[in-house]
Amino acid sequence: MSMEDRETETMPRAVEPDHLWRELCAQVPSEFQGRLEPAYQLAASIHAGQTRRAAKGKEAAPYIVHPLRVAHILTQEWNETDLLALSVCLLHDALEDCLPGNQQGVAEEIDRIAGREVTDAVWTLTKPTLPDLCPPEVKAARDARYFAVLRKAEHWVRLIKCADRVDNLRDARNWGNSAFWDRYSSETIGWHLFLAHQTSPIAEVALFKALVEGARTIRGEVPVWADGFLIDRTAAAKVPEKLARQYQSIGLSLRGNTLVLGMLDPEDADARKAIADVTGLIVEPMK
């Protein structure tokens, strides 16, 4: 994430990094724990002394809680425990946040401890640095190039980007700065929600909920917007979170008595029946 974004974040959950690390280890197969440890230690050393910006009167948390929480989103909320993905979660900001001029050395260290596939994924997730005083059109062009590459990345790499944004939105909601929220949520709708739509319904619903909760907290209202396909709050709420996670589905729109679903597998008849039984609606997958 950019320095600008990093400076405007806060930690909504006051949790110690060591506690988060122990919780993460408890979520993954035991044989992964020893292999994840070097990635965690490298990330912790790179982010040492860095903090998440806190709301006024709140204590700033160490920055390493963010990579740990991104890994927790994958394991605890999205049931993903792939070793490569979790290693990249822990290291996804390492190249952006290392000391100037150290990127190549850090990349070589990531390659040594975690392998080339992890290194390549971290590079893919790393936005090119821009000058502090940068015209909006230059930033927009940079972001367009960045997301064009991301959209072609492996599914698990795109999933990490979505989880990263979910955690940042939760922080932004708790920070409560309305001007920042307007810009950040608009950017999320323009780039990240579309990426999630191409990646995973469970990631899409998580981003959608984070946007809705932030708007409710900061603006006192819940938005409805369109991004490729209409996603309205009523339809999203019809699919309970447990079912959304189990069947990787999200309610996109409600048309009379028909609930239109975004599904990873539109041919999954069992998922459609389960959601229809719970909602009492006619369920149609989005084609």
C-alpha positions in Angstrom: 0.0 0.0 0.0 1.1 3.6 -0.6 2.7 5.8 2.1 -0.4 8.0 1.8 -2.7 5.1 2.7 -0.4 3.8 5.4 -0.4 7.2 7.1 -4.2 7.4 7.2 -4.9 4.1 8.9 -5.8 3.0 12.4 -6.2 -0.2 14.3 -9.8 -1.1 15.2 -8.8 -4.1 17.3 -6.2 -3.7 20.0 -4.5 -7.1 19.7 -0.8 -7.9 20.3 1.1 -9.2 17.3 2.3 -12.3 19.2 -1.2 -13.2 20.1 -2.3 -12.8 16.4 0.7 -15.0 15.4 -0.2 -17.7 17.8 -3.8 -17.6 16.6 -2.6 -17.9 13.0 -0.4 -20.9 13.8 -3.4 -22.6 15.4 -5.4 -22.2 12.1 -2.9 -23.9 9.8 -1.6 -27.4 9.5 1.2 -28.0 12.0 3.7 -28.7 9.2 3.2 -25.2 7.9 4.1 -23.4 11.1 7.8 -23.9 10.9 7.8 -22.8 7.3 5.7 -19.7 8.0 8.0 -18.6 10.9 10.8 -17.1 8.6 8.2 -15.1 6.6 6.7 -13.7 9.8 10.1 -12.8 11.3 11.3 -11.1 8.1 8.0 -9.1 7.9 8.3 -8.1 11.6 11.9 -6.9 11.1 11.0 -4.8 8.1 8.0 -3.2 9.8 9.8 -2.7 13.1 9.1 0.8 14.4 6.3 1.4 11.9 2.7 1.9 13.3 -0.8 2.1 12.1 -2.2 5.6 12.4 -4.7 5.8 15.2 -7.8 7.8 15.8 -7.4 10.8 18.1 -6.8 9.6 21.7 -6.2 6.0 20.6 -2.8 4.2 20.9 -1.2 3.4 17.6 -0.6 -0.3 17.0 2.5 -1.8 15.5 2.2 -2.1 11.7 2.8 -5.9 11.7 -0.7 -6.4 13.0 -2.0 -5.6 9.5 -0.2 -8.4 7.6 -1.2 -10.7 10.4 -4.9 -9.7 10.1 -4.8 -10.1 6.3 -3.7 -13.7 6.9 -6.4 -14.1 9.5 -9.0 -13.0 7.0 -7.9 -15.8 4.7 -7.8 -18.5 7.4 -10.7 -17.5 9.7 -13.1 -15.8 7.4 -12.4 -17.4 4.0 -11.2 -20.8 5.0 -7.9 -20.5 3.0 -4.8 -22.1 4.5 -2.5 -22.4 1.6 1.1 -22.0 2.7 2.1 -19.8 -0.3 -0.8 -17.5 0.2 -0.2 -17.1 3.9 3.5 -16.4 3.4 2.5 -13.6 0.9 -0.1 -12.2 3.3 2.7 -11.7 5.9 5.1 -10.2 3.4 2.7 -8.3 1.1 3.9 -4.9 2.2 7.5 -5.8 2.7 8.8 -4.3 -0.5 6.8 -1.1 -0.2 7.8 -0.5 3.4 11.5 -1.5 3.4 14.1 1.3 3.5 14.7 3.2 0.2 17.2 1.3 -1.9 16.7 -2.0 -0.1 14.0 -3.5 -2.3 16.3 -5.8 -4.3 18.0 -7.1 -1.1 14.6 -7.7 0.6 13.3 -9.5 -2.6 16.4 -11.7 -2.5 15.8 -12.5 1.1 12.1 -13.4 0.5 13.3 -15.6 -2.4 15.7 -17.4 0.0 13.3 -18.1 2.8 10.0 -18.6 0.9 10.8 -19.2 -2.8 10.4 -17.5 -6.1 6.6 -17.9 -6.3 6.2 -15.9 -3.1 8.6 -13.3 -4.2 6.9 -12.9 -7.6 3.5 -12.5 -5.8 4.8 -9.9 -3.4 6.2 -7.9 -6.4 2.8 -8.2 -8.1 1.1 -6.8 -5.0 3.6 -3.9 -4.7 2.5 -0.6 -6.2 5.2 1.4 -7.9 6.2 4.4 -5.8 5.0 7.9 -6.8 6.4 11.3 -5.9 4.7 13.0 -2.9 3.3 15.7 -5.1 1.8 13.7 -7.9 -0.9 14.9 -10.3 -4.1 12.8 -10.0 -3.9 11.6 -13.6 -0.4 10.1 -13.0 -1.7 8.2 -10.0 -4.8 7.0 -11.9 -2.6 5.8 -14.7 -0.3 4.0 -12.2 -3.4 2.3 -10.6 -4.8 1.3 -14.0 -1.5 -0.5 -14.9 -1.3 -2.0 -11.4 -4.8 -3.5 -11.5 -4.4 -4.6 -15.1 -1.6 -6.8 -13.9 -3.5 -8.0 -10.8 -6.5 -9.1 -12.8 -4.2 -11.5 -14.7 -2.6 -12.8 -11.5 -3.3 -16.2 -9.9 -6.6 -16.5 -8.0 -4.9 -16.7 -4.6 -2.8 -13.5 -5.3 -6.0 -11.6 -6.1 -7.6 -13.0 -3.0 -4.8 -11.5 -0.9 -5.3 -8.1 -2.4 -9.0 -8.3 -1.6 -8.2 -9.3 2.0 -5.7 -6.5 2.3 -8.4 -4.0 1.3 -11.0 -5.4 3.6 -8.7 -4.9 6.6 -7.8 -1.4 5.5 -11.5 -0.5 5.1 -12.2 -1.8 8.6 -9.4 0.4 9.9 -10.6 3.4 7.9 -14.1 3.0 9.3 -12.7 3.1 12.9 -10.5 6.1 12.1 -13.7 7.9 11.1 -12.2 10.6 8.9 -15.1 11.4 6.4 -12.9 13.0 3.7 -10.5 10.1 3.7 -13.4 7.6 3.7 -15.1 9.3 0.7 -11.9 8.9 -1.3 -10.9 5.5 -0.1 -14.4 3.9 -0.5 -14.7 5.4 -4.0 -11.3 4.0 -4.9 -12.4 0.6 -3.5 -15.6 0.6 -5.6 -13.7 1.6 -8.7 -10.8 -0.9 -8.4 -11.1 -3.5 -5.6 -14.8 -4.4 -5.8 -14.4 -5.2 -9.5 -11.3 -7.3 -8.8 -13.2 -9.2 -6.1 -16.1 -9.7 -8.5 -13.7 -11.5 -10.8 -12.1 -13.4 -8.0 -14.4 -14.8 -5.3 -18.0 -14.2 -4.1 -16.8 -14.4 -0.5 -14.2 -11.7 -1.1 -16.9 -9.6 -2.8 -19.3 -9.9 0.0 -16.6 -9.0 2.5 -15.7 -5.9 0.6 -19.3 -5.0 0.2 -20.0 -5.4 4.0 -16.9 -3.4 4.9 -18.1 -0.6 2.6 -21.6 -0.7 4.0 -20.4 -0.7 7.6 -18.0 2.2 7.0 -20.7 4.3 5.3 -23.1 3.5 8.1 -20.6 4.4 10.8 -19.2 7.6 9.2 -22.1 8.8 7.1 -25.1 7.4 9.0 -26.4 5.8 5.8 -26.0 2.7 3.7 -25.2 3.2 0.1 -26.4 1.2 -2.9 -24.2 1.3 -6.0 -23.5 -0.5 -9.2 -20.2 -1.9 -10.4 -20.6 -4.1 -13.5 -23.6 -5.8 -11.9 -25.9 -4.3 -9.3 -25.2 -5.3 -5.7 -27.9 -4.0 -3.4 -27.9 -4.3 0.4 -31.2 -6.1 0.5 -30.0 -8.9 -1.8 -26.6 -9.2 0.0 -28.4 -9.5 3.4 -30.6 -12.3 2.1 -27.7 -14.7 2.0 -26.5 -15.4 5.6 -22.8 -15.0 6.1 -22.4 -18.7 6.9 -24.0 -19.8 3.7 -22.1 -17.1 1.7 -18.9 -18.6 3.1 -19.9 -22.3 2.6 -21.2 -21.9 -0.9 -19.0 -19.0 -2.1 -22.1 -17.0 -3.1 -23.3 -13.5 -2.7 -26.8 -12.0 -3.4 -26.3 -9.4 -6.1 -29.8 -8.2 -6.7 -33.4 -8.9 -5.8 -35.9 -8.8 -8.6 -39.3 -9.4 -7.2 -39.3 -12.9 -5.8 -36.0 -13.8 -7.6 -32.6 -13.6 -5.9 -29.8 -13.2 -8.4 -26.6 -14.8 -7.0 -23.0 -14.4 -7.8 -21.5 -17.9 -7.5 -18.0 -19.4 -8.0 -19.9 -22.4 -9.5 -23.2 -21.4 -11.2 -23.9 -25.1 -11.8 -23.9 -25.9 -8.1 -27.5 -27.1 -7.7 -27.0 -28.0 -4.0 -25.9 -24.4 -3.2 -28.8 -22.9 -5.1 -31.2 -25.2 -3.2 -29.7 -24.5 0.2 -29.9 -20.7 -0.3 -33.5 -21.0 -1.7 -34.6 -23.1 1.3 -33.2 -20.4 3.7 -34.5 -17.4 1.8 -37.7 -18.7 0.5 -36.9 -17.1 -2.8 -36.4 -18.3 -6.4 -32.6 -18.4 -6.8 -30.9 -17.7 -10.2 -27.2 -17.7 -10.7 -25.7 -14.8 -12.6 -24.6 -16.0 -16.0 
